[in-house]
Amino acid sequence: MDRSAAWGIAAAMPVLAVVFYFFTRNLPPFWGYGAGLGFYWVCVLVPLILWRGGFQRAKFRLDLPSRPLIALNALLVLGVAGAAGIALWDNPLPLWVVGVMVLGALMNGTLEEVFWRGTLLRDNASKTAQFGQIILFTAWHIALLFAAGVVVTGGAPALLGGAAFAGTLWTLARMQTGSIGFSILCHIGLNIFAFTEMAAHNLV
């Protein structure tokens, strides 16, 4: 594990909690949540990636992991897609909002994988380093719980449990393939449905 990057993201976590707290209390909750994510991308992930050479280090090949991992990722994405479908049935969204969610998913899924699995993890990462990275990835989602007025399906257990499960799948795929292409696609797919489902519940 890149220890400097690990310390950097750990130091950023309480800052991100304050940012989500502030933005969601001074903007409509959904848009404040989006502003918090934008801060996370621009002011945390990109600087850390550039500082640690992540864009050069990460391998973007679309190498496939084992079949069980492919199946588990497909089931995860399909499960979230089902929840998004139910939410959209009850609360249809304008197409422009869906477009914004897709763009947000592309940004988040790509930058997160470049940092968490491409920068923080090294090719020879030990089991301990992999576990530590999963813990950090899960822990950063605690900052999202400081967002006010945002309904998250399943609450904190679903948010943190989902992050831990998805982070484990994407870490295993990264270590099996030596690249982050597969995890980027899975992360983007998951985020498209997760963000759309959140918009359906929270957009006023």
N, C-alpha and C positions, 0 to 999 in steps of 0.2 A: 504494500500500500504506500502511496505517496503521502508521507506523514505531514509534510508542510501543507498539502491540500486538505488533509483531514483536519488539521488544526484550524485552517482557514474557514472551512465550512462550519466547524463546531462553534467558532467565535461568531459567525454570522447568524446562527440560529436564534439567539435572544433578540438580535436586531430585527430579524424577520418577524418574530412574534409581535414586537412593538409596531412594526410597519403595518401588519395586517390589522392589528387593533386600531391604529390611527386611521387608516384609509377607510375601513368599514364603518367607522363612526362619523366620518366627515364626508362620505359619499354614500349614495344608495348601496346597501350591502353587496349586491352582486357586482357592481362596477368597482366598488372598493376592493373586492376580492381580486378582480382582474388587474387593478392597479398594483396590488401587492405582488401578484405573479410577475407583472412587468418589471417591478423593482428587483425581484429575485433573479430574473433572467439577465437584466442589463447591469445591475450593480453587484451581483454576487457571482453567478455562474460564469458569465463571459470573462470578467477580470481574473477569476481563479483559473479558468481554462487557459487564458493567454499567459498568465504568470507561470503556470506549470507546463506549458507547451503541449497542452492536450490536443489541439487541433492537428499537430504534427505527429503526436504519439498514437492517437486513436486510429484503429484500422476499420475502415468503413465497408469492407467486403460483406456481401450478403451470403455468408456461409451458414448452412443449416446445422443446428444441433441434433441431438438424438430424437427419435420419433416420439418417445414419451414427453419430452420437453415441448416439442411442437404441438402435441395434443393438449397438454396442460395450458399452454398459452392460448390456443384456439378456444378452449372451454372458458378461460377467464374472460377473453374479449367477448365471446358470445353471451356470457352471463351478464356482463355490463351492458351489452347491446340490448338485451331483453329488458333490463331495467329502464334504459333510455327510451325504448319503444313504448313501454307502459306510461312513462312520464309524458312523452310527447302526445300520446293518445288523449290524456287528460288535459294537457296544457300545450297545445300546438304553438310552435315558435315561428316567427317570420323567417323567411329564407336568409335574410341578411344576418340575423343572429346566428343561425346555423353556420353560415360562412365564417363569421368571426370565431366561432368555436373550433372550426376546422383549422383555421390559421393559428389559433392559440395552441391547439394540439400538436401541430407541426413544429412550432417553436419549442414548446415544452418537452415533447418527446425526444427531439433531436438534442437540444442543449443538455437535458438531464442525462441522457445516455453518454454523450461526449464527456461530461464531467464525472458522473458517478461510476460508470463502467469503463470509460476510455481514458480518463485522467487519473482518477483516484486508484484504480486497480492496475497493477502491472501484470505482464504476461505470466510471470512466475509467482503470482500472489499465493501465499500459504492459505490453508483453511482458516486460520485465525484472522488473516487480513480480509478474506472474503466475508467472514462472519462480522467483523468490525465494520466493513463497508455497508452491509445490510442493516446493521444496527443504526449507523449514522443516517442512512437513507430513510429508514423508518422514523427516526427521531426528528428529522427536519420537518416532517408532516405535523408534528405537535404545534409548530408555529401557525398552521392553518386553523387550529382549534381556537385561536385568539380572535378570529374573524367574527364580528358581531352580526347577528341577524341572518346568517347564511345557513340554510337547511342542508345538511349532509345526510343522505339516506343511510340509515344504520348508525349514525352518530360516530363518536370517536372510535369505538371498537372496529367498525367497518373501515374507517379511513386508515387507521394505523395497521389493522390486520391485513387489509388489502395491500398497503404499501409493503409490508413485510413479505407477503406471499409473492407479489409481483417482483419485488426486488430480488428475492431468492431465485425465481425463475430466470430473470434476466442476467443475474450474476453467473448462474450455472451455464447459461448459453454463452456468455462471454468467455468463460474459462474453457468450455468445450471447443469453441470455434476460433478463439484468439482474435475475434473481431466483434464489432458492435452493430453491424448492419441489421441482423435479425432482431436484436433487442430494440433498436430504433423503430423498426416497423411495428413491432408488437406494442411498444409504448405509445406510439402515435395512434394506433388503432384503439387502444384502451382509452386514451385521453379524449379522442373524438366523441365516444359515447358517454364517458364520464362527465365531460364538460357540458355536453348537450343535455344530459339528464339533470345536471345541476342548474343549468339555465332554465329548464322547464319548471323547476321547483322554486326558483328564486327571482326570476326576472319579473319586475313589477311594471 
